[in-house]
């Protein structure tokens, strides 16, 4: 590559984001900036280095050979910087600073806040950045410091503690049952999150006819609200359904509810970071006390 100046990390981040996303809009979203800014930046970078890193196509930005080279090198540098950051954080023994915590939406909206309030009363100098999402933020890539996650087993390279069993159930408002006239579980109008569909097919419907999906979303909070409006039967984590007084769980001999495990975890390199260790311990104790809700007992 014929370079005319030094390439810095900001240049690499921009090229790497476009390589991974395949479009300026996607790169702008990842970088937290605008489409026009990324367009101006990549044009400037290519002009300074007298190289084309991308071919512009109707489908997006396709990497040239030079772009593939930058992506390989930039990915290696990114990994080293993330590792350096983790090691530096691991040496921080002060109970102050920021902790990025990622959780499922239901945990953050229905369980977490009282435990964060009590944590802040003990550690007022620690700031928690909450990332509630159905998207899994990768601890190994430095996207989060601490995670609460539903999984049968934790990821490799993580320090993980199992909180309890995680269960789901079918919840419904009485108004729907009174007006629908439905008797069999597979005849209901279903409300569900897209990522629960495989589990429902395996554990609830089995070999029965595919039921009607009346409403779908990626938000379990929206799902609970739809059930409270009497739109149908919602497949909800028990930690949500058990706290909604207007919803009733449907217990049927033909239903085997989805079960997994709830974990709290961090990267092995961060296990000695005082603020992360303190928050991990506090949330583990708090959520363990909530296990009757999480397990639907």
Secondary structure by P-SEA (a helix, b strand, c coil): ccccccccaaaaaaaaaaaaaccaaaaaaaacccaaaaaaaaaaaaaaacccccccccccbbbcaaaaaaaaaaaaaaaaaaaaaaaaaaaccccbbbbbbbbcccccccccaaaaaaaaaaccccccccccccccccccccccccccccccccccccccccccbbbbbbbbcaaaaaccccccccccbbbbcccaaaaaaccccccccccccccccccaaaaaaaaaaccccccccaaaaaacccbbbbbbcccccbbbbbbbbbcccccccaaaaaaaaaaaaaaaaaccccccc
